[in-house]
Amino acid sequence: MIITIFEVHEAGMNEAIDFLAQHGTLVLFVAVFAEQIGLPLPAVPFLIAAGALAGTGQMALGMAVGSAVLAALAGDQVWFELGRRRGRRVLNWLCRISLEPTSCVRRTEDFFVRHGVRSLVAAKFVPGLSTIAPPLAGIVGLTVPQYLLYNGLGTILWVGSGIGLGYLFSDQLEHALFVSAQIGPTVLLILLGSVTGYVVLKALRRRQVERLVPRMTAQQVADKLAAGEDPTIIDLRSHAARQEEAGIPGSHSLSLEELNSRHEDLPRDRDVILYCDCPEDAASVQGAVLLRKLGFTRVWPLAGGIEAWRTIAVKAEDEVRVADGETVAV
């Protein structure tokens, strides 16, 4: 019985090696491209496996490197062009599919702004920045030659490190495949269960928090300002977003980290209104929860964020034009 099991595992191991050896370049291309366009498929294990196959002579090293580099550049180019043509709407879409919408764009965007074009070289090695960096490069107006130079350099370093690691340990390939054949199904089930549980709990917690935190509408904010009230309005958007579009007049620009460290400067005897440009008002909700835990009772996320305020502002401008006898296009 033991011999039979061993033979089955050995056959499976050999089939895996044969499959990777025959289709490795295509598989590698698909895996790398999938990760670069945002799919939850880690490409590094495929890079390491390709390097190991190259080390044992079962895959051409040049083909492996070329396939991975081409796939990464192709996926990045899709996002770069979307960033150039669609602007910040691309980042908002990326934020919607993130498990951490309050930080998925803000922190990586600030990292990109601080380090400029050089961040493209390190992007592949920074979780969260790999997918967001190319559209950011397009949004900030980076020229195509600059983008291709720095992103290409970073891609080559990333691909080279992954394939190089597999190449160095290629003599351990068969042993690794045999061990994975024995424990692989159990480990896979544990990993899938853990990831699924984490995603479900994260989503449920987000929904629960979003429902429990009361919001203030843009019209209510406009009415308060028109009535001469003096609420403290905090703009939680990134620096780049604020540069691109003006916020609510009189608002203060803070990050969530600054909100936490400077909360003692905020008034407790009047309304504190937070707004952002993320889906479901995610950053504003998180900021409101933070301040309420610190004892603030009059703190409100702005429902709909800057988009809702923009709608109110446009409506007010149209009403003024109508009052002045101008024709407003519908």
C-alpha positions as CSV (number, residue, x, y, z in Angstrom):
1,M,0.0,0.0,0.0
2,I,2.8,2.4,1.0
3,I,4.7,1.6,-2.2
4,T,1.5,2.2,-4.3
5,I,1.1,5.6,-2.6
6,F,4.7,6.5,-3.2
7,E,4.4,5.5,-6.9
8,V,1.3,7.7,-7.2
9,H,3.1,10.7,-5.7
10,E,6.1,10.0,-7.9
11,A,4.0,9.8,-11.0
12,G,2.2,13.1,-10.0
13,M,5.6,14.7,-9.4
14,N,6.9,13.6,-12.8
15,E,3.7,14.8,-14.5
16,A,4.0,18.2,-12.8
17,I,7.6,18.5,-14.0
18,D,6.7,17.4,-17.5
19,F,3.8,19.9,-17.6
20,L,5.9,22.8,-16.4
21,A,8.7,21.8,-18.8
22,Q,6.4,21.7,-21.8
23,H,4.1,24.7,-21.0
24,G,6.1,26.6,-18.4
25,T,6.7,29.7,-20.6
26,L,3.0,30.1,-21.3
27,V,2.0,29.3,-17.7
28,L,4.5,31.8,-16.4
29,F,3.3,34.5,-18.8
30,V,-0.3,34.0,-17.8
31,A,0.5,34.0,-14.0
32,V,2.6,37.2,-14.2
33,F,0.1,39.0,-16.4
34,A,-2.8,38.0,-14.1
35,E,-1.1,39.4,-11.1
36,Q,-0.1,42.7,-12.8
37,I,-3.7,43.4,-13.8
38,G,-4.9,42.9,-10.3
39,L,-6.1,39.3,-10.1
40,P,-5.3,37.6,-6.7
41,L,-2.8,35.2,-8.2
42,P,0.7,35.5,-6.8
43,A,3.3,35.3,-9.5
44,V,6.5,34.9,-7.4
45,P,6.0,31.1,-6.9
46,F,5.8,30.7,-10.7
47,L,9.0,32.8,-11.1
48,I,10.8,30.6,-8.6
49,A,9.5,27.4,-10.3
50,A,10.6,28.7,-13.7
51,G,14.1,29.5,-12.3
52,A,14.3,26.0,-10.9
53,L,13.3,24.4,-14.2
54,A,15.9,26.6,-16.0
55,G,18.5,25.4,-13.5
56,T,17.8,21.8,-14.3
57,G,17.8,22.4,-18.0
58,Q,14.1,21.8,-18.5
59,M,13.3,25.4,-19.5
60,A,15.4,28.0,-21.4
61,L,16.5,30.7,-19.0
62,G,16.2,33.4,-21.6
63,M,12.7,32.3,-22.6
64,A,11.6,32.3,-18.9
65,V,13.0,35.8,-18.2
66,G,11.6,37.2,-21.5
67,S,8.2,35.7,-21.0
68,A,7.9,37.1,-17.4
69,V,9.2,40.5,-18.3
70,L,6.9,40.8,-21.3
71,A,3.9,39.8,-19.3
72,A,4.6,42.2,-16.5
73,L,5.2,45.1,-18.9
74,A,2.0,44.3,-20.8
75,G,-0.1,44.2,-17.6
76,D,1.4,47.4,-16.3
77,Q,0.9,49.1,-19.7
78,V,-2.8,48.5,-19.4
79,W,-3.0,50.3,-16.1
80,F,-0.7,53.1,-17.3
81,E,-2.9,53.8,-20.2
82,L,-6.1,53.7,-18.1
83,G,-4.5,56.1,-15.7
84,R,-3.7,58.5,-18.5
85,R,-7.1,58.3,-20.1
86,R,-9.4,57.8,-17.1
87,G,-7.6,59.6,-14.3
88,R,-8.5,59.1,-10.7
89,R,-11.6,57.0,-11.5
90,V,-9.2,54.1,-12.0
91,L,-7.9,54.4,-8.5
92,N,-11.4,54.5,-7.1
93,W,-12.2,51.3,-8.9
94,L,-9.1,49.7,-7.5
95,C,-10.1,50.9,-4.1
96,R,-13.5,49.3,-4.4
97,I,-12.0,45.8,-4.8
98,S,-9.5,46.2,-2.0
99,L,-9.9,44.7,1.5
100,E,-8.5,47.9,2.9
101,P,-10.1,50.7,1.0
102,T,-8.9,53.4,3.5
103,S,-5.3,52.7,2.8
104,C,-5.2,50.8,-0.6
105,V,-4.7,54.0,-2.5
106,R,-3.9,56.7,0.0
107,R,-0.7,55.2,1.4
108,T,0.6,53.9,-1.9
109,E,-0.2,57.2,-3.5
110,D,1.6,59.2,-0.9
111,F,4.6,56.8,-1.3
112,F,4.6,57.5,-5.0
113,V,4.4,61.2,-4.5
114,R,7.3,61.2,-2.0
115,H,9.6,59.1,-4.1
116,G,8.5,60.2,-7.6
117,V,9.5,58.2,-10.6
118,R,12.0,56.2,-8.6
119,S,9.1,54.4,-6.8
120,L,8.5,52.5,-10.1
121,V,11.8,50.7,-9.6
122,A,10.7,49.4,-6.2
123,A,7.0,49.1,-6.9
124,K,7.0,45.3,-7.7
125,F,8.6,44.7,-4.3
126,V,6.1,46.8,-2.3
127,P,2.7,45.1,-1.5
128,G,-0.1,47.2,-2.8
129,L,2.1,49.5,-4.9
130,S,2.7,47.0,-7.7
131,T,-0.8,47.4,-9.3
132,I,-1.4,51.0,-8.2
133,A,1.9,52.5,-9.4
134,P,1.3,52.2,-13.2
135,P,-2.0,54.1,-13.2
136,L,-0.6,56.6,-10.8
137,A,2.3,57.2,-13.2
138,G,-0.3,57.9,-15.9
139,I,-2.4,60.2,-13.7
140,V,0.5,62.4,-12.7
141,G,1.5,62.8,-16.3
142,L,4.7,60.9,-16.4
143,T,6.1,60.7,-20.0
144,V,6.0,57.4,-21.8
145,P,9.9,57.1,-22.1
146,Q,10.3,57.9,-18.4
147,Y,7.7,55.3,-17.4
148,L,9.1,52.6,-19.7
149,L,12.6,53.2,-18.4
150,Y,12.0,53.1,-14.7
151,N,9.2,50.5,-14.8
152,G,11.2,48.4,-17.1
153,L,14.2,48.5,-14.7
154,G,12.0,47.6,-11.8
155,T,10.4,44.7,-13.7
156,I,13.7,43.3,-14.7
157,L,15.0,43.4,-11.1
158,W,11.8,41.7,-9.8
159,V,11.7,39.0,-12.5
160,G,15.5,38.4,-12.1
161,S,15.2,38.1,-8.3
162,G,12.4,35.5,-8.5
163,I,13.9,33.4,-11.3
164,G,17.4,33.8,-9.8
165,L,16.2,32.4,-6.5
166,G,14.7,29.4,-8.2
167,Y,17.8,28.9,-10.3
168,L,20.1,28.9,-7.2
169,F,18.0,26.2,-5.5
170,S,17.1,24.2,-8.7
171,D,18.8,21.1,-7.3
172,Q,16.1,20.9,-4.7
173,L,13.3,21.0,-7.2
174,E,12.4,17.3,-7.3
175,H,12.5,17.0,-3.5
176,A,10.3,20.0,-3.1
177,L,7.8,18.7,-5.6
178,F,7.7,15.4,-3.9
179,V,7.1,17.0,-0.4
180,S,4.4,19.2,-1.9
181,A,2.7,16.2,-3.4
182,Q,2.4,14.7,0.1
183,I,1.3,17.7,2.1
184,G,0.1,20.0,-0.7
185,P,-3.7,19.2,-0.5
186,T,-3.8,19.7,3.3
187,V,-1.8,22.9,3.1
188,L,-4.0,24.1,0.2
189,L,-7.2,23.5,2.1
190,I,-5.9,25.3,5.2
191,L,-4.7,28.3,3.2
192,L,-8.0,28.5,1.3
193,G,-10.0,28.2,4.5
194,S,-7.9,30.9,6.2
195,V,-8.1,33.3,3.3
196,T,-11.8,32.8,2.8
197,G,-12.5,33.3,6.5
198,Y,-10.3,36.4,6.6
199,V,-12.0,37.9,3.6
200,V,-15.5,37.1,4.9
201,L,-14.8,38.5,8.4
202,K,-13.2,41.6,6.9
203,A,-16.2,42.3,4.7
204,L,-18.7,41.7,7.5
205,R,-16.9,44.0,9.9
206,R,-16.7,46.7,7.2
207,R,-20.4,46.4,6.5
208,Q,-21.3,46.5,10.2
209,V,-19.2,49.6,10.9
210,E,-20.6,51.4,7.8
211,R,-24.2,50.8,8.9
212,L,-23.6,51.8,12.5
213,V,-21.8,55.1,11.9
214,P,-24.3,58.0,11.2
215,R,-23.5,60.3,8.3
216,M,-24.2,63.9,7.4
217,T,-25.4,64.7,3.9
218,A,-23.8,67.3,1.7
219,Q,-27.0,69.4,1.8
220,Q,-26.9,69.4,5.6
221,V,-23.3,70.7,5.5
222,A,-24.2,73.4,3.0
223,D,-27.2,74.5,5.1
224,K,-24.9,74.7,8.2
225,L,-22.4,76.9,6.3
226,A,-25.2,79.0,4.9
227,A,-26.6,79.5,8.4
228,G,-23.3,80.9,9.7
229,E,-22.4,77.8,11.7
230,D,-18.7,77.0,12.0
231,P,-18.2,73.2,11.7
232,T,-14.6,71.9,11.5
233,I,-14.4,70.2,8.1
234,I,-11.5,67.8,7.5
235,D,-10.3,66.7,4.1
236,L,-8.9,63.2,4.3
237,R,-7.9,62.9,0.6
238,S,-4.4,62.4,-0.5
239,H,-2.1,65.3,-1.4
240,A,-2.3,64.5,-5.1
241,A,-6.1,64.4,-5.0
242,R,-6.3,67.8,-3.3
243,Q,-3.9,69.3,-5.9
244,E,-6.2,68.0,-8.7
245,E,-9.5,69.1,-7.3
246,A,-10.4,71.8,-4.7
247,G,-12.2,70.6,-1.6
248,I,-14.9,72.1,0.6
249,P,-14.0,75.8,1.4
250,G,-12.4,76.2,4.8
251,S,-11.6,72.5,5.2
252,H,-8.4,71.3,6.9
253,S,-6.2,68.7,5.2
254,L,-5.2,65.8,7.4
255,S,-4.4,62.1,7.0
256,L,-5.9,59.4,9.2
257,E,-2.5,59.2,11.0
258,E,-2.5,63.0,11.6
259,L,-6.1,62.8,12.8
260,N,-5.0,60.4,15.5
261,S,-1.9,62.3,16.6
262,R,-3.6,65.8,16.5
263,H,-7.0,65.0,17.8
264,E,-6.5,67.3,20.8
265,D,-6.4,70.3,18.4
266,L,-10.0,69.5,17.3
267,P,-13.0,71.1,19.0
268,R,-15.4,69.0,20.9
269,D,-18.2,71.6,21.2
270,R,-19.1,71.8,17.5
271,D,-19.5,69.5,14.6
272,V,-16.5,67.8,13.1
273,I,-17.2,66.7,9.5
274,L,-14.9,64.3,7.6
275,Y,-14.8,63.7,3.9
276,C,-12.8,61.6,1.4
277,D,-13.0,60.3,-2.1
278,C,-13.1,56.6,-1.3
279,P,-16.0,54.2,-1.9
280,E,-18.5,53.9,0.9
281,D,-16.8,56.9,2.6
282,A,-14.3,54.3,4.0
283,A,-11.7,56.7,5.2
284,S,-14.2,59.1,6.7
285,V,-16.0,56.3,8.5
286,Q,-12.7,55.0,9.9
287,G,-11.8,58.5,11.1
288,A,-15.2,59.0,12.7
289,V,-14.9,55.7,14.5
290,L,-11.4,56.7,15.7
291,L,-12.6,60.1,17.0
292,R,-15.7,58.7,18.7
293,K,-13.5,56.2,20.6
294,L,-11.5,59.2,21.7
295,G,-14.6,60.8,23.2
296,F,-15.9,63.0,20.3
297,T,-19.7,63.0,20.1
298,R,-20.3,65.4,17.2
299,V,-18.3,63.8,14.5
300,W,-19.8,62.9,11.1
301,P,-18.6,61.3,7.9
302,L,-19.9,63.2,4.8
303,A,-22.2,60.9,2.9
304,G,-20.9,60.5,-0.6
305,G,-17.7,62.4,0.1
306,I,-16.3,65.0,-2.3
307,E,-18.5,63.7,-5.1
308,A,-21.6,64.5,-3.2
309,W,-20.3,68.0,-2.3
310,R,-19.4,68.6,-6.0
311,T,-23.0,67.8,-6.9
312,I,-24.4,70.3,-4.3
313,A,-21.9,73.0,-5.5
314,V,-22.9,72.6,-9.1
315,K,-26.6,72.7,-8.2
316,A,-26.0,75.9,-6.3
317,E,-24.1,77.5,-9.2
318,D,-26.9,76.6,-11.6
319,E,-29.5,78.2,-9.2
320,V,-27.5,81.4,-9.1
321,R,-27.3,81.5,-12.9
322,V,-31.0,81.0,-13.2
323,A,-31.6,83.8,-10.7
324,D,-29.4,86.0,-12.8
325,G,-31.4,85.2,-15.9
326,E,-28.8,82.9,-17.5
327,T,-29.7,79.7,-19.4
328,V,-28.5,76.5,-17.7
329,A,-27.9,73.5,-20.0
330,V,-29.7,70.4,-18.9
